[in-house]
Amino acid sequence: MNGSAIENFSCVIYNIFLMNCTWQAGRDAPADTQYFLYWQKSIEDNQMECELYIKDENCRNVGCIFQNVSIGTEKAYFLVNGSSKDSLIQSYDEYIDLYKIEKLMPPSNITVNCDEIKNDCIIQWQQPQISHSNKDMCFKYEINIKYKDNPKGKPIYTSIQEGGNSKIFLKSNTRKKYVLKMRAAGSACLVNPAWGEWSAPVEFGNEEIISSSVWTLLGVAVVTLLMAIITFFFCKRTGCWKATFPQIPGPKSAFFTVADTNPELMDGKIQSMTSENEEIILVADTVG
């Protein structure tokens, strides 16, 4: 039956020895269609059926997980058959180079050792683990370095290196901490030329002793203090304090009232006070 064969068949090898194959049911396949996957690593090997199927909500096989997969030099053969009570199901087959579908692991054992005097760092790593080669010349590496405090920003350093297992990085800022990531791709041999997974971030360098926010606060404090000092001396010289803070007059004495400034009243008060004093003196003499 036309249109009953599977569609969008693809496989990927990951974690060195695992292979995952997926597909979609044919657009015209009956509802009860079931699919079965067989594969053959080479002509000399026997054909094997999938042992661990991936099923959809209708319990139809739509994928398979293979374990203990090894990559050889020959193309592997994949065959997907189908069955249905209503009609014959078309089969699907394909030859695939297994190394081309391998998703490379990141480089392992990444270390960074820095010389604080020379301000350079030596980055070292080991090649990704694959099942069919242990030659470092088979890989190329991409190194990506960013500042730790700006992980979403553009990399400050990017390098692609053919083979090898070390690289020297010159630090441009000794007060910053850096974050490094690496990934690998095939450069020669039978290794997938597509870039693999990024490594986990590796931190190196020195943390900034005082953060930028602290520097900002210190700057604001210094500017504020300088403005206060300048204002103080300016007002002291120009007398703006008197205009800003006028002196409040004190209360007047009850003795010196406006009426007391009249000469006639002042003479009367003095005479009255003199008469009283004389009377007090006379009384004192009489008593004596």
PyMOL commands that set and color helices and strands:
alter all, ss='L'
color gray80, all
select helices_A, chain A and resi 98-101+136-138+212-238+240-244+259-261+263-287
alter helices_A, ss='H'
color red, helices_A
select strands_A, chain A and resi 7-14+18-24+34-40+48-49+53-55+61-66+76-83+92-96+108-115+120-126+139-147+157-162+166-170+177-186+202-205
alter strands_A, ss='S'
color yellow, strands_A
deselect
rebuild
show_as cartoon
